[in-house]
Amino acid sequence: MPHPSCCHVDYDALFDDRDARRELAAYRRSGPARHTKRLLAALIAEDVRGLTVLDIGGGIGAIQHELLTAGAATSVDIDFSRPYLAAARLEAERRGLADREVHRYGNFVELAAEAEPADIVTLDRVICCYPDMPALVTGSVGHARRLYGLVFPVDRWWIRIGATAANAVLRVMRQGFRIHVHRTAEVDAIVRAHGFARRAHERGLVWQSVVYRRIGAG
């Protein structure tokens, strides 16, 4: 789930227990969302066996659960919604993965200095909820030893119009949260500047899934 840029957004209220329970029920019924499945397929194709995972804004933990089931060793989730962290822990226990998953509350940008690097770092629908994209992408890709996976909105005019309309409603409702459609080329440039090459890129109508691999990583 997303991370705030300031203290004025109540993320526990915005991404609350009802939302977490509904998303967890959908996951148990049908598996990960389509865009998450695309990201997972591209990561697993790179071979995740024995690797460690850092999932930023992991929500109900779908990426962690699926990668661990596919052979990854351990995972750490940093999220700013307590209800979603609780849902992720509950599902980890149900799947027998609790001893391999760590779930931590907080803003990754603020916790980056103390967070351990991981072989795989993922952000599924997170950078669209963070206004300072360079800080989030720079900090997170710097923690990736081998693979870096993202899901974020496609950079198209109708997505920008939709985000503008949604933000207008949020403003009227006096919500501090905003949706951000960051330029794909700008995200890509930051990741490549840290020594990564793009391995997979799939675009849907709204979401795009991208996987990068560190150049020279085994």
N, C-alpha and C positions, 0 to 999 in steps of 0.2 A: 504494500500500500504506500501512498505518497508520504512525503516528508515536508514539513512546513518551512517556510522561509522566515517566519517570525512566530511570536507567541500568541498571535491574535486568532489563530484557527484552532478550534477544538476538534482535533482529529478523532478522538474517541466518540464524539457526538456525530461527526460527519460520516465516519465509517464505523457504524455502531454494531451492537450485538445482533440486531435483526438482520442487517446486511451480511454480517459474517455467517450467521446461521443459514441464511438463504443461499449464499455462495457455496458454503460447505456442502449443503444438501445437493446442489446442482453438480458439484464435483463428484460426490459419491455416486450419483445417479448416472452421469454421462462422461466423467473424466474431465481433464483440463479443457478450458475454452479453446476455440480453434486457433487463435493466434498463439496461445501458450503451447499448444501441440506442435505448431510449426517450429517454434523456438526449441522445444525439447528435442524434436527429431533431428534438427541441425546440430545440436550439441552432442547428442548420443552418437551421431555419425562420426564425430571427431574422436570417439572413444573416451568415456568418462570413468572407466573402471579404476578404482583406487584413488580417485582424485577428491580434493576437498572443494566445498562449495560455499560461497558467500552470496546469499540472496538478499538484495536490498529492497525493502518494501515488499516482502514476500507474501503478504496477505494470508490466505489460509494455508499456505505452504505447499501448493501444488508442485512447484518446480523442485523443491527440496525432496518431497516424497517420491516423485517420479525419478529424479536423478539417483537417489539412494537405492531405489528399487532396481535401477539399471546398472548398479555396481559402484557408484560413487561411495567414498568412504565415510565422510562426515559433512555436516552442513551447519552454517550459522546464518540466522535470519535476523536482520535489524529492521524494525518496523515502528511506525509512530501511531499505531492503533492498537490499544490493549485488547479490544474485542477480537480483532483478527489474530493477534498473537495467541490468545486463548484458544481460538478455533484451530490454529496450526498445531498447537501442543496436543489438543484433543485428538486430532487426526493422526499425529505421530504416534501417540499411545495406542490408538486402535490398530495401527499398522505394524506395531512392534518396532518402531523406529526411534522411540524416545531417547534411547541411550546414544544415538548418533546425531541427533538434532539439538542445536542450541537456539533459543529464541530470545532476542534481546530488544527491549524497548528503547527507542531513541531516534534522533536525527543523524543519519549516517555522516553528513557533512561535518557535523559537530563532533562525531565520535571517530572520524577517520584516523586520527593520529594514534588511537589506541586499538583500532581494529586490526586483527591479523590478516595478512594477505592470504589468498586462496588460489587454487589452481583454476577455478571457474568462478567468475563473478557475473551475476545476472540482475537485470532491472526490467521487470515486466510491467509496463504501463506506469512508470514512475517519473521519468524525466518530463512527461507532459504535465505533471502536477508540481513542478519545481521551477520557479522563475529564474534562478541562477543556474542555467544548464551547464555552463563551463565549469563551475565549481563542482557540481555533482558528477559530471562525466569525467573530469580530470581526476577527482579524488577516487572514484570507483575503478576506473581503468588502471590506475596506478596500483591497485590492490590485486590485479589479475595476473597470475603467473603464466597462464596458458590460454584460457578461453574467456571471451567477453561476449555476453549475449544481451540484446536489447529488444524490447517491444515498445514502440512509440507511434504516434499518429503519422500517417503519410502526409507529406508536405504538398497539399493540394488546396486550391482556392476554396472549395466547398467545405473542407474541414476547418479552414480559418474562419469562414462565415459562421459555421456552426458553433465554434468555440467562442466567437465574439457574442453571439446571441445567448449562449449559455452563461457567459460571464456577466452579461447585462442583467439576467434574471438573478444571478447570485448577488449582484450589487444591490438590486432592489430588495432582496431578502436580507441585506446587511450581513452577508457571509464574507469572510475574508479570503476564502479559498478561490483560486482562479485556475482555469485550464490554459495550458501553454502549448502552442504548436511551434516547436523549434525547427529551424531549418535543418533538413537532413544532411546537406553538405557540410554544415558547421559541426554537427555531431560527428560525422565521418572524419573530418579533418583532425579533430582532437584525438580520436581513437588511433588513427594512423600515425599521428605525431608521437605517440607513445610506443611505437614499434609493433603495431598490429596490422595484419592484412585481412581483408574481408573474405570469408569462406562461404557464406550463404546469405542471401537477401531475398525475402519473399514479401510482396506487397499485396495486401487485401484492400477492400474498399475503404476501411478506416485505419487499420493497424498494419504496420510493417514489422517484420521480425528479421533481425540481423545478428549474425554470429561472426566474430573475429577470432583469429588465432595469432598469438604472439609469434613474430618472425623468429625462426630458429628454435622454437620450443619443440621438444621431442614428442 
